[in-house]
Structures are given as C-alpha cells and as structure tokens.
Amino acid sequence: MSVAPPATEAPAPQVGDTPAEGTGARLLRVLLTQRIALLAVLIVAVVVTFFIQDAGGYLTAPYDFDYMSAALINAVPLAMLGLAELLVILSGRGGIDLSVGAIVSLAGMVFGFLYGEWGWPLWMAIVATAAFGALCGALNGFLVSYIGFPALIATLATYYAFKSLAIVINNQEPISTPPIQKLFSLSRSVELPLFGRYVPDVPLGIFTFLLPTAVLVWVLLARTAYGRRLYAIGTNDVAARWAGLPVRDTRFKAYAYAGLLSGLVAVVTVGQFASARPDAGVSGGGMALPAITIAVLGGVAITGGIGRVAGVVLATLLIVWLNAGILLAFVGNAGAQYQLLALGSVLVFAALLNGLTNRRYGGSR
C-alpha cells in the first residue's frame, strides 16, 4: 500500500513583496518617468493627427514635411529661451525668469544700434549683445541670490524695467537700416549635405544658433562641476550649503547664463524680423510664458534640481508643430487665439503630469 506524499504548501508571501508589474503598468511607468519617451509619443500623435486631418481636407493648407520644416524657424528662439528657463528653474527656491522676453527686446535694440547704426563688425556686435544680455541676467541673479528677493518678484520688476527701456531707447521706433535688413538671410532655409535632396530644407538658425546652444548647455550641465553644483542646490540648497558649495554664486550664474542666452535670441529675432523691434520679445503673449511652458513640459521640475536639455528640445518641437497645425485648422486669425488656449492647456497638463510623477514614482528623468 503506497502512501501519498504530503501536500506542499505555497510559501507565505514575505513582507515587502510586490505583485508582478503588468505590461500596462510597466508602460505607464516608462511614459511617466521617462519624459523623453512620453514627448516622442506625443510628437508622433500630434503629427499623425494633423496628417489625417490634411488627408481628409479639414485643413486650410497642406500639413506636410515641407511645412513642418519651415515651422522650425519658430523653434530656434523658443528652444533657446526654454534652455534659459531650464538653467534658472534648476537652481531651485522658486527659480523662474519672467524677464527673458524683455531682455530680448532691449538687447535687440542694443544690437540694432551696434550693428545697424554704429557699423560694428557683425561678430563683435553679437558678442557685445550676448554680454549685455548676461549683464541683465546678472542683475536678476544679484536680486535673487544676494539680496534675497523672490525670483517671481525680482524678474517681474526687471521685466517692466527692461521693457520700458527698450521702448524709450529709440523713441518707440524700430531700427531697420540696410545692414539690419540684410540679416534676414540668417532666417533662410538651407539644404542638408549628402541627403539634402531627399528631405526638406532646414532653417539656417537651427545650425548657427540652436544646436550650438543646446550642446553647450548640455556640456555645462552634464560635464562640468558647475552643472553638478546647480543640480545639488536645486535639490536641497540647505544641504548644499552645509556641504560647502557656493550656493549664492551658483544661483547667480544661472540667471546670468539665462540672460546671455536671451541676448543671443535677440540677434535671432532681429534677423527674423529684419528689424530691431522694441517689442520683439514682449508683443502678444510675450516669449517668457511659452519658454516656461516648454521647460515644464520638457520635464523640468518647478521645485528645482530636475531637468534635461533633450526634454526641452523635444518639448519645443511638440509645441511648434502643434501650433503650426492649429493655424491651419482655423480660418483667419482664429488659429492664433486657439494657440494660446493650447499653450495654457499644455502647461496645466505638464504641471499635473509632473505632480503625478513625483508622487507616484519620485520624479521623471
């Protein structure tokens, strides 16, 4: 007579064990924690949506690769100012710069005088304009880092100051001398080498301004001691101070660098308008709010210490191609108003997404 072996019991679950993560939950975690992946998915979704609408005849003009490439001219100033906001917001303690658009206006007028009126060499005028922008940013940094003003109040005050100076410096008149008008060639599109005949032409500013700026900011944040200090003070400036890090100096330089980038954007806008306009960075909704939206959408934590260059660049592409499609979806000037609605909706979505990611997964990368 055989005896049946005793039944074995399943091991009791140990404290701390978690159930296996399903495919859907894993995908959600990747999209929420990997902002680059989420932005790539959103870009594809936006482009496919407008392609479908174009094929159905719902748009007022073709939404194709040529149109998307031409729209990239708007990505140059937006992405560069988004990178400026990245540096400032990373510094923590409510870091933000509302004055970047006003700096663009004032620095653009300075560039108009230097190059258009006084005949400085182009390279020297660009360097001087960037230095002037850095000086404006340094004023913000001094008020925030050394005086202790809240960044919102300090940069709002300098926004009004820089905006008014840009208007009165030339009696509310733009500077449109022949040398300035010739700079419109900086906005032309160029054919890519090797395979350029197979793809649309790309705006020259992508290569002369945006890509060098993005690479330099990436190197600054990822490959220098300053970048590590900036992330550290943005995460916890009290701990950084106890660790002996120069908190005030690091935060001060972030605002100065943001001003420098704003000065370069001033040169870009002068070339795009073929005129140094006193309202270049503040007309309409201004440049500051779209730049902040792009930074937050790109995964920059408004509390500081979290953010990447790639996220800002991809967020710029998303906003630019979304706005380009909205313009074609409505007749007349209605599209411009819906662009503002879309921008506000995107900002709310980005803020909610950042909050959800921080609460559930401890932040995005």
Summary of the structure (lengths in Angstrom):
residues: 365
radius of gyration: 24.0
end to end distance: 65.2
largest distance: 111.8
contacts: 1250
relative contact order: 0.18
helix: 70%
strand: 2%
